[in-house]
Amino acid sequence: MTAIREYLNKYKGSLKGKPIWLTPVVVCKDGFEMSVQESDIHYSGYGSVEVGFPSAKEVLLMPYAEQPEKPMKTVYGWVPVEVIDKVLKKHGGANVPFKTNPLKY
């Protein structure tokens, strides 16, 4: 199982008072942040997820950017989970998510 799949399985729907499809923002150990979502209403599918509004430009995500000219203010559709795992590894892995503010962006 991939690291992002473990994160999604553990935290998706865990935010009190929020929709069950919502996953908390991923905060990496070096401070990099990104929204990673997977549901019928997101740009995701078998083996891929939607990434949104990363805290910094991440070159591994750029091929999937909806608006590449705005790398921190766009979504990245159908990003393979293997790419997300590379991003997580590059940034030191994911911390336990914030429970209070899943949509800081």
C-alpha positions as CSV (number, residue, x, y, z in Angstrom):
1,M,0.0,0.0,0.0
2,T,1.3,3.5,-0.9
3,A,1.9,6.1,1.8
4,I,-0.8,8.4,0.4
5,R,-3.3,5.5,0.3
6,E,-2.6,4.8,4.0
7,Y,-3.1,8.5,4.8
8,L,-6.4,8.6,2.9
9,N,-7.6,5.4,4.5
10,K,-6.8,6.7,7.9
11,Y,-8.0,10.3,7.7
12,K,-10.6,10.6,5.0
13,G,-13.9,11.5,6.7
14,S,-12.2,12.1,10.0
15,L,-13.0,15.8,10.3
16,K,-15.9,16.4,12.7
17,G,-18.8,18.2,11.1
18,K,-17.3,18.0,7.6
19,P,-18.3,15.8,4.6
20,I,-17.2,12.2,4.7
21,W,-15.3,12.5,1.5
22,L,-13.1,15.3,2.8
23,T,-9.5,14.5,3.8
24,P,-7.4,16.9,5.9
25,V,-4.6,18.9,4.3
26,V,-1.4,16.9,4.1
27,V,1.3,18.7,6.0
28,C,4.8,17.3,5.4
29,K,7.6,17.3,7.9
30,D,9.4,20.1,6.1
31,G,6.3,22.3,6.1
32,F,5.2,21.6,2.5
33,E,1.4,21.4,2.4
34,M,-1.2,20.2,-0.2
35,S,-4.8,19.1,-0.3
36,V,-5.1,15.5,-1.5
37,Q,-8.6,14.4,-2.2
38,E,-10.3,11.3,-3.7
39,S,-14.0,11.1,-4.4
40,D,-16.6,11.1,-7.1
41,I,-16.6,15.0,-7.1
42,H,-12.8,15.3,-7.5
43,Y,-10.4,14.9,-10.4
44,S,-9.5,11.4,-9.3
45,G,-10.0,7.8,-10.3
46,Y,-8.5,4.4,-9.9
47,G,-4.9,4.9,-8.8
48,S,-5.0,8.7,-8.9
49,V,-6.0,11.6,-6.7
50,E,-6.7,15.3,-7.0
51,V,-4.1,17.7,-5.5
52,G,-4.9,21.3,-4.7
53,F,-3.3,24.5,-3.8
54,P,0.2,23.3,-2.6
55,S,2.1,25.7,-0.4
56,A,5.0,25.9,-2.9
57,K,5.6,24.9,-6.5
58,E,6.4,21.2,-6.7
59,V,8.0,20.1,-10.0
60,L,6.7,16.5,-9.6
61,L,3.2,17.8,-9.8
62,M,3.5,20.3,-12.6
63,P,2.6,17.8,-15.5
64,Y,-0.9,17.6,-13.9
65,A,-1.5,21.3,-13.2
66,E,-4.8,22.7,-14.5
67,Q,-3.2,26.2,-14.5
68,P,0.6,25.7,-14.6
69,E,1.1,29.5,-14.6
70,K,-0.4,29.6,-11.0
71,P,1.2,26.5,-9.4
72,M,0.1,27.4,-5.8
73,K,-3.4,28.5,-6.8
74,T,-4.6,25.6,-9.0
75,V,-5.6,21.9,-8.8
76,Y,-3.8,19.0,-10.2
77,G,-6.1,16.3,-11.6
78,W,-5.6,12.6,-11.8
79,V,-2.2,12.5,-10.2
80,P,-1.0,8.9,-9.8
81,V,-0.6,7.9,-6.2
82,E,3.0,6.9,-7.0
83,V,3.8,10.5,-7.8
84,I,2.2,11.6,-4.5
85,D,4.4,9.2,-2.7
86,K,7.5,10.7,-4.4
87,V,6.3,14.1,-3.3
88,L,5.8,12.9,0.3
89,K,9.2,11.3,0.4
90,K,10.9,14.4,-1.0
91,H,9.3,16.5,1.8
92,G,10.1,14.1,4.6
93,G,6.7,12.3,4.8
94,A,3.4,13.5,6.2
95,N,2.7,14.6,9.7
96,V,-0.5,13.9,11.6
97,P,-3.1,16.2,10.0
98,F,-4.7,19.3,11.4
99,K,-8.1,18.4,12.7
100,T,-9.5,21.9,12.9
101,N,-9.0,23.5,9.5
102,P,-9.0,21.1,6.5
103,L,-9.5,23.8,3.9
104,K,-7.0,26.5,4.9
105,Y,-6.7,27.6,1.3
